[in-house]
Amino acid sequence: QVQLVESGGGLVQPGGSLRLSCAASRSIFSIPVMGWYRQAPGKQRELVAVTTTGGSTNVADSVKGRFTISRDNAKNTVFLQMNSLRPDDTAVYYCKTQEYSGSSYWGQGTQVTVSS
């Protein structure tokens, strides 16, 4: 099992930046896939970006060129750097792990609001 704690959300103006962090309660070196998802009011939760232990990353088309995912195994933390934020990026952002066992775990989420 792993506990995930997201932080870094908040209120930002359009065009601004935020950096989200997802701190894990144990080493993430052995966690094959970690990702960020988001859920806007009235919408389904959607994948934003994922990163693997092999170092590969993938981001959704809607955020490509604006968001970057990275992981720091020494700090047991995954980051989501979000630039050029838009109002439609407003959502609760969740961190998720996908274990080799097939189990997955979610954090509690952090609110991101993009508004002037």
Secondary structure, DSSP 4 states (H G I P E B T S, - for coil): ---EEEE--EEE-TT--EEEEEEESS-STT-SEEEEEEE-TTS--EEEEEEETTS-EEE-GGGTTTEEEEEEGGGTEEEEEE-S--GGG-EEEEEEEE-TTS-EEE---EEEEE--
